[in-house]
């Protein structure tokens, strides 16, 4: 697919016709154009498997699901702020979650990227949602909502080594952050033990880490 240059889209003389042309090219239907020339869509949006280097149009909200997975995206700029359904951006070349939706109502998958931080993650998740950050480069829990104590898929990330120490008990996330147990590439033993005490879990006799230095 030949992309329309996003810089054309954000020129000061952009018109609603330009927006409609872009929506037509990407088969985006059932939408309204907002005053800032972003669009709100009362439908699903499918931008997957198009070899996209960028999101081609500015989205505001999606009353459905948003698929931009299996592309070559390096940024989530112009993604919607609110997605009532699922948001999928897995299998791209993302290094940051900046631009990620603030609210996701159903599934969330940003696996198989090069994301190094959870900063930028959605602020609001569905309680039933198990967000997937599988196979990235995430080293701590910073960036999740403050009182996040839900199941989360962090497999194939350095931080999963810490998560596994607590059998991936979702309660550990809050307390690991609260006690500051992870400090860069170091894990502070005393603070880690405080997490065990707080959760009423027996401290393993021999804690060995591959991805961190235990101090």
N, C-alpha and C positions, 0 to 999 in steps of 0.2 A: 504494500500500500504506500502510495506517495503521500507524505505528510504535508499539511499546510503549515507554513512557518508560524510559530507562536508569536513571533515579534510583530507579524502583520496583525494578529489578533489584538495585541495590546497597543497598537498605535492610537493616538488620540482621536483619529477620525473613524474609529471602528463603528460600524452600523449594525443594526439588527439583522440585515441581510447577510452580512459577513458571518454572524453567529449561526444563522440558519444554514448557510452553506457548509460550515464545519460540521454541524449536527447531521446534515444530510450525508456528508462524506463518511461519517462514522456510524451511521444508522441509529442515531440517538433520537428517540421519539417521545411524545407526550411530555413536553417540557415548557417552562416559561422562562422568558429572558428578564433578568433583574436589571435595576437601574445601573448597576456597575458592569453590566454586560456578562455577568456570570449567569449560569443557568441552574434552575431547580427542576429536577426530573421526577415525575410521578411514574417511574418505571425502573426496570433494571437497566444498567449500562454495561455493555460488553466491549471492552477495549483490550481483551486478552489476545495473545498470540498474533500481534500485528507488527512485531519488531519496532515498537515505539521507543524513541529515545527520550520522550517527554510527554506529559499529559497535554493534549492538543487544545484544550479549552478549559476555561475556569468554571469549576463546579461549586455550587453552594450547598445543596442538599439533595439526597437521593431517597425517594420513597420506594425502596427496593434494595437490590444488591449492586455492588460496584466491583467489576472485574477488570483489573489492569495487570494481571499476572502473566508470566511467560513472555516478557518483553525484554528490552534492554534499558529500562529506566534507571537513572542514577539519582532521581529526585522525585518526591511526591508533591512537588509544587503544583498547585491548582487542583488538587484532589478535593472532594467535598468535605465540609466540616461535619455534616451529620449524615449518617447512613443508617436508615431504618432496618435494613436487612444485613447482609454480610459484606465484608470488605476483604478482597483478596489481592495481594500484591507480591505473592511468592514468585520465586524464580526470576528475579531481576538482578540488577547490579547496584542496589541501594546500599549506601553507607550510613544513612541517617533516617530517622523516622520523622524528621521535620516535614510538616505539611500533611501529616497523617490525620484522619478524621478525629474529632474530639469525642464524638459519640458513635458507638457501633451497637446496633440492636441485636445482632445474631453472630455469625461466624467471623473470625478474624485470623488471617493467615499471612504472615510476612516471612515465611521460612525460605531458606536457600537464597540468602542475600549476603551482604558483607556488613551488616549493621553491628556497630560496636557498643551501642548504648540504647537503653529503653526510653531515654528522654524523647518526648514527642509521642509516646503511646497514647491511645485514647484515654480520656479522663473517665468516661462512663462506659461500662461493659454491662451486657446482660448477665444476670447472676448465673445463668446456666452455661454461659460461654466459657470455653477453654481456649484462650488465645494461643496461637502457635507462633513461636519465634525460633523454631527448629533450625539448626545448622546456620548460625551466624557467628559473630565474634563477641558476644555479650559477656561481660566480666562481673557485673553486679546487678542489683535490683533497682538502682536509682532510676527514676523516671516513671515507675508505676504509680498509680494513685496512692495517696498517703496511707490509707487503711486497707490496701489490697491484701486480701487473704483468701484468694481463690485458686483453683487449679490452673496451672499454666504449663505449656509445653516449651521447655528450654533445652531439650535434648540437643546434643552436639554443639553446645556452647560451653565456654570455660566455667560459667557460673553454675551450670548444672552439677558440677562436681560438689559444690557446696549444698545445693538443693538435695542431692542424693543422700548426704550425711543425715538428713532428717526424713528420709524416705519420701521426699517431696511433699511433706505435710505443708499445706498452704499457709498454715499459721506462722511458719518459720520466717516467711518473707518480711513481715512487719518487724519482727524482733531482731532479725539480722541487721536490718537498717537502723532500728532504734538504738541498738548497742554499738553500731559502727564496726561490726565484726570484719567487714571487708574493707581494706585500705589499699587501694590500687592493686598491686600484684601480691600484697601480703594479706594474710588472715591472722587476726589476733586471737591467740588461743583462749586467753581469759574471757574475752568477750564472746567467743563462740560457746564457751562453757556456760556463760550466763543465759544464752538462748536455750541450751539444753535444760538448765534448771527451771527457767520460766515455763517451758512447755511440759515439764515433768517427764523428760525423756532421759534415760540413762546415758551417761557420757561414754563413748567407746574408749577402750583402753589404749588403742593405738590409731591415731588419726594420721593418715598419710595423704598428701595432696600432690598432684602432678602439675596443676596449672597455677598454683600459688605457693608462696613461701609462708610457712607456718611460723609465727614469731610469738 
